[in-house]
Amino acid sequence: MHRERVPRGGVAENINQVKMTGKLPDRTRLEGEKIVEVLNEHLRRLGRARDRTERKAAFDALAQAVANADAVGLVLTRFLGGETSAQRIALEVAARLPVPDEQTIERLIPLLELRRFPVSLRLRVAARVLRSLPPYSVLSNQMLRAVIARLTKRKAFERLRLLQSQLPDYPPLNQLTAELAEGLVMDCPRCGARLDREELVTHLWREHRLLLEGDDIRDPWDLIEEWLGKYARTGRAEFLDRSCELAQRVDPEGGLVHVHRLLLAGGLSDEEARANLRSKAIEEQATLCPHCFAVVPDVSDFRPTALSVSRGRIAGRGYAVEVDDRGLANRLSVSAPEQVVYNGPEPGRRWTRRGAVLLKLGPLVLLAFLLALALPPRILPPLAPVALLLLIAVLLYIGTRLTLDPTDEPTERAIGHAWDFLAPRLGRPVVNADEAVFVASLARQSIGVGDPEQREGVLERVGKLTAEAVRYGGAPPEALAWMKRLEAEDAAAQGRDRIAYFANQVGACFAGMLPMRFGEELIASLPVSTIQQGERARLRVLLLARAFEAGLEVLDVQELGRAFPFLGQAYASEDVNGMARLRWLYHIKPQRPWRNAGPASPVLDLARYPSLGGQYLHLRPDLLLFQPMGDDENDPLLGSPILVCEEGVLYGEVLIDDANARIDVRQRSVFQGGGWEMRVGRVTIHCRKDPNPLKRRLQGWMRYLFREFLPQAERVLVRRAPRLLDRLVREKLVNCPECQRPFLAMRGEVGLPFEESDGATTETSAAS
């Protein structure tokens, strides 16, 4: 995340100096060359470092290599005499490794006074060197003075306090710090308390959450913004480090998020900051303002209330349905908010399995028992009638078990009774929000459960009432989506086409009859794993056909897909070229200009047929035109259809993707087996009949696709319908509570900036 710029010219120059010497003190030429090679490798790694983390790792590796080669003194000597970049490398090495001799320390001391090197680096070097020097020595005194050179008394005190945090038990340092602290008595500007500087710093932070910087009392966030501004201007990572550390002290939980917001809002691109804010938005199910990057709750978030489901019981939103089959007779209780709808025997299933068995078998078993006791053995042996009665009882038991539906689970029956008893009572006179949410939750629980024909009528009625409520804002659009999802699944269970159903429902959103949130939730509720590739391709084509029918253009549909990502994923909104070709096909469909090439059906029509459209779109999702061929039992190749796709013309297993591909036909001799041979590129097709008509068709389709259709399809990319697009996306428009600027909410993502269109629909004629 952090970037720190290190000039490279001086580093390269010093590398060249080392190469040019050829000899190193106290080592053979071979050893010197190895050291130079190691230095070159690590300096190149340092030059390639892209951020602060990589640069720190490169410096660590360089120091480790120098230590392994036992060349600390040699490296420091070489680099201390170089330019600024070489001296910076020397300081980084000295901050990590012990300095070997006093002469080298004397050469390091002047660098500690230079402000062109980061304060944190100079302090780390001073702390490491001072640890190796005896207290009160000449060199230790010189080093301490160099640390505070050309600073005011107050600044010098602050600098030594920073050094104390790294070297807490060094007597000369503690003594010098105490001397500077004498006389630094200041007044608190907030409460007037008179304290020395050290106490004042603690007092300001604990009591007022303020900082003392020099002689100025500063608010932490003002100081953080100032540091971030310096970071933006200079690229020096120390300002960003300070900002992050201080923000986490001020606010341990949200401080880093606030810094990342300020960083991105200032126009700086930082992937770590962006990823951190996105994870925060995902965690809170919120969106990020694209202007100030505030985390804004997504007010449109909706999920059907999960019904409480247990064996034979469903409940939620004040509604409850319970089937009790623990006794001899089934009982059903149905309740709505503040009233009992039904409480009595379960309709259609009076006896439980246990009760039915006992009712039918009990009298026979009892009679067999009485006969065994009552009949005298001299009149009739009791074994025969008793065995007969027990055999009848066994047969009745088997019949009873077979007549009872073992799959009729109590919870499924409870869901069915909810549709029978509760759903018809809803929406009288209109559906309110609570009722809509309950039916949506019930619909979600009913997918794949119950009898679709039994609930078809009531589901259709409640769905229509809910749609009316959605239009005037009386019910959430997402609730209607789950009802329509159940209708689609029930239709599929009865053999109808659910893909066309989904496309028609979303088409109502494109036309402005229903909110786009309804279409987004409807598509989001559909598990992709349940749809095969051909069906997904059909859904894409049908959705785009509905969008074009409503007046949307390709670029509008692309923007709409960004605002509603599940919907955009369904019709591949990022594939602009593919959408442009379908848009051009929609435009020219009434004129059918491809008639000279052959009688073909556009994929927009083919996709309406589940079997045929699904079959060929599964084979080629980029299908544009479909030309069926006549059946020929003697020559099945001549009966294969021609598929005109975005990639090329497909016949059988031969794809012609080159406009200049040659097609040659020749007749085979009797010795070769007779018939005909058609060569397409490197592929040879053997035919029993003359393939010249097929050749002419393929050549016609090649000319039309590559020379007419594909070049002309690019024209639609200049069309826009901004008025219609603004109206469709406006429902996702939110105002940031912090910067008060509007944007389009994107849950878990950075929102999209929203600019009001000028109201004029831009449409350039495709024929121009």
Residue, then its C-alpha position, 0 to 999 in steps of 0.5 A: m500500500h505504502r510507496e516510498r521513493v528512493p532516487r536510483g541514480g546515485v545507487a547505480e553510480n555507486i554500483n559502478q564505482v564498486k565494479m570499477t575498483g575491482k579490489l576490496p580491502d583485506r580480501t582477494r579479488l575473487e572474494g571481492e567480485k562475489i561481494v560485488e555480485v551479491l550487492n548488485e543483486h540486492l540493489r536491483r531488487l531494491g530498485r524494483a520494489r514497488d511499495r514500502t513493504e517490498r522496499k523494507a524486505a529488500f533492505d532486510a535482505l541486503a543487510q542479511a547478505v552483508a552480514n553473511a559476507d562479513a562486509v559491514g565496514l566495507v559496505l558502509t565505507r563505500f556508500l557513506g562516501g556516495e550521493t544521497s541515495a547511497q547514504r540512505i542505503a548506508l543508514e538503512v544498513a546501519a539501522r539493522l547491523p552493528v557498526p564495526d568501528e569508531q571511524t565509521i561511526e564518526r562518518l555516520i554522525p553528520l548524516l543524523e543532522l540532515r533533514r533529507f533523511p526520514v526522522s524515524l530512520r535517523l532515530r533507529v540508527a542512533a538507537r542502534v549505535l548508542r547501544s554499542l557505545p559506552p555511556y558518556s563517551v565522546l561519540s555518544n555525546q556527539m551522536l545525541r547532539a546530532v540528533i537534536a541539532r538545529l532544533t528549538k528547545r521544544k522540538a529537541f525535547e520531542r525528538l529525544r522523547l521519541l528516541q527514549s521510546q527505543l532506548p529507554d535505559y540509556p543514562p546520557l539520553n535520560q539526563l539530556t531529556a530531563e535538562l531540556a524538560e526544565g522550564l517547559v511549563m505551559d498553560c492548557p488552552r482548554c481548561g487553563a491548567r498550568l503543567d510542564r510539557e510532559e504532563l501537558v501532553t498527557h493532560l491534553w490527550r486524556e482530557h481533551r483528545l488533543l495533541l501538542e505539536g510544537d507550540d500548537i494545540r492540534d485536533p488529531w484529525d486535522l493533523i491526519e488530514e495535513w499529513l495525508g496532504k503531504y503524503a499526496r504531494t511528496g509520496r513519502a510513506e512516513f506521513l501515511d504511517r503517522s496518519c494510520e498510527l494516530a488514527q488507530r490511537v484516536d479510534p481503535e475500531g474505525g480510525l483506519v477506515h477513516v484514514h482510508r476514506l480520506l486517502l481515496a477521497g483525496g484522489l489517491s489510488d490505494e488497493e489496500a484502502r479500497a479493499n478494507l472499505r469494501s470488506k467493511a461495506i460487505e460486513e455491514q450490507a452497505t454501499l460506499c459513497p463514490h465521492c467521500f467513501a463513507v459507508v452508507p447503509d443500503v435502505s433497499d436491502f430486503r430478505p424474506t423473513a425466515l419462517s420458523v419451521s419445525r415438524g408440522r409447524i410454520a410460523g412468522r409475522g404473527y401467522a402460524v399453521e400447525v399440524d398435530d399428528r401425535g394422537l389418534a386424530n389429526r388436528l389443524s390450528v391456523s392463526a393470523p395476527e390477533q385471531v384464530v382462523y381454524n382449530g379442529p380436525e385436519p380437513g381431508r385427513r381425519w385419522t393419523r396413521r396410528g389412529a387408522v391402524l387402531l380403528k381398523l385392526g383393534p376390533l379384529v384383534l379384540l375379537a380374536f382375543l375373546l374367541a380364544l378365551a370363550l370357545p370351548p376346545r371340545i366344540l371347535p379348536p380356537l386356533a382356527p378362528v383366531a388365526l383367521l381373524l389375525l390374518i385378516a388383521v394383518l391384511l388390513y394393516i398392510g392395506t392401511r399402510l399402502t393407502l396412507d401416503p408415506t411422503d405426506e410429511p406434516t410440514e408440507r401439509a402445514i405449508g399447503h394449509a397455509w395457502d388454503f386458509l391464510a393466503p385467501r384472507l390476505g389482500r382484502p381490500v389491499v395487500n399491506a407490507d406485512e402481508a406481502v413479506f409473509v407471503a414472500s416468506l411462504a413462497r420461498q419456503s414452498i419452492g419444490v414443496g406442495d401441490p402447484e395446481q392447488r395453490e395456483g389460483v390463490l397465488e395468482r390472485v395474491g401476486k396481482l394484488t401485491a404487484e398493485a401494491v408495489r406500483y404505488g409503494g405499499a409493498p416491497p418489490e422484493a416480496l413480489a419477486w419471491m411470489k413470481r419465483l414460486e409461480a415460475e417453479d410451479a409452471a416448470a413443474q407443470g411443463r411450462d417454460r420458466i425461462a420465458y416467464f422470467a424474461n417476461q417479468v423482467g421485461a415489465c421492469f424495463a418497460g417501467m411497469l415494475p421497479m427494477r429492484f423486482g427484476e434484480e431480486l427475481i434473477a438473484s433468487l434463481p440458483v445458477s446451478t439449476i440452469q443449464q448453459g443453453e437455458r442461461a443463453r436463452l435467458r440472456v437473449l430473451l432479456l436483451a430482447r425485452a430491453f431493446e423492445a422497451g427502447l434501451e440501447v446497448l450502452d444503457v443496458q451496460e450501465l443498467g447491468r452495473a447498477f443491478p449486478f445480478l441482472g447484468q450478470a444474467y445478460a452478460s452486460e460486460d460483453v458490449n460487442g455481443m449485445a451490440r450484435l443482438r441489438w443490430l439483429y433486433h433492428i433489422k429483423p423486420q426487413r430480414p436483409w439476410r434473405n439472399a443468403g438463406p431463409a433463417s430465423p433470428v436467435l431472438d425468435l429461436a430463443r422462445y422455443p425451449s427445446l430447439g432454442g435450448q439445444y442450439l444455444h447450448l451448442r453455440p451461445d453466440l448464435l445469431l441466425f439459424q437456417p434449418m436444412g431439409d431432411d435427407e436420410n441418405d445423406p445426413l450431412l446435407g440435412s444439418p442446419i447452418l448456424v450463423c454465429e458471432e465467431g463464424v458460420l458453423y455447419g456440422e462440426v466445421l466452423i468457418d471463421d475466416a471471410n476468405a476461406r475457400i470451399d472446393v467441391r469435386q466428384r470422387s471416382v468410382f475407385q474412391g467410393g463415389g459421391w462428392e467431396m467438399r473441402v472447407g479449409r483443411v476439413t474434408i466432408h464426404c457427401r453422397k449428393d452434389p454439395n454445390p447448393l450447400k457450398r453456395r449457401l455457406q459462401g452466401w452466409m460468409r459474405y453476409l456475416f463478415r462483410e455486412f452484418l458484423p461491420q454494421a453492428e458497430r453502429v448501434l454503439v453510438r445510441r443512447a436513451p438517457r431519459l429512460l436509463d435515468r428513470l430506471v436507475r433512479e430507484k437506487l439513488v441515495n444521498c450520502p449522509e456526510c457529503q450530501r451528494p447523490f449516487l447509485a447504491m451498490r451493496g458491498e461495492v463503491g457506488l456509481p456517481f449519478e449525473e442528471s442527464d440533459g433530458a435529450t435522448t441521443e439516437t443516431s440513425a443506424a442507417s446513416 
